[in-house]
């Protein structure tokens, strides 16, 4: 299993992308409870946490409308 799939296999992980604008790996999480697990998985993969943005992206779909609510937890 590749590193991308290992990170996305964390319960609560929703997205993974390299943000070229800031030069960081961005990991989307559906809730704050997944933060510690995601950090541990990234460390086990040898990815320095100072190069990662963990971002909570709770599902926010109501009546067929898309809404985006995000909060950066760690940088």
N, C-alpha and C positions, 0 to 999 in steps of 0.2 A: 504494500500500500504506500503510495506517495505521501510526501509531507503534507500536501494540500488536503488530501482526504483524511489524514490523521487529525489535523486541526479541525476540519469540519465534522469529524466523528464525535467531538465533544458535545455532550448534551447541552443544548442551548445555543450552539454555534449556528449562525444563519448565512454568513457570507465571509468571503476572504478575497482580498484584492491588494495589489501593490499600488499605493497612491503615489504616482510619479510627481505630482505637484509638491508634495512635502518629503518624498523619499522614505516613506514608512510603509510597513505592512499594516493593513487595516483589517481587523477581525470584527465582524458584526455578531453580536450576541442578542438573543431574544430577552434575556433577563440578567440582572446583576449576579444571580446565584452561579452563573456559568463562568464568572471572571477567574476565580482561583483555579478551576479545572483547566481553563484555557491557558492560563499562565504556566501551569505545571507542564502541560503538553508542549507548549512552545519551548520551554527550557529543556525538556527532554530531547527535543529535536535540534537543540543547539542554536536556536534563534534568540538573539539578545533582546530582552524585553524593552530595552531603551530604544529599539527600532520598531516598536509595535504600538499601534493605537487600538485599544479595545473599546468598542463602541456599542452601547446598548441600543438596540433598534426594536423596541416592542412592536408587535403586530398592531397596526392601527387602521384596520379596514372596517368601515361601517357603511351600511346601506349601499354597497358597491362603489364607494368613493375611496380613493387612496389618500392617506395622510401620512406625513413623515414626521416622526418625533425621534430625535436622537440626542444622546448625551455622551460626551467623551468621558470615559472613566480613567484611563491611564494613557500616558504618552511617553 
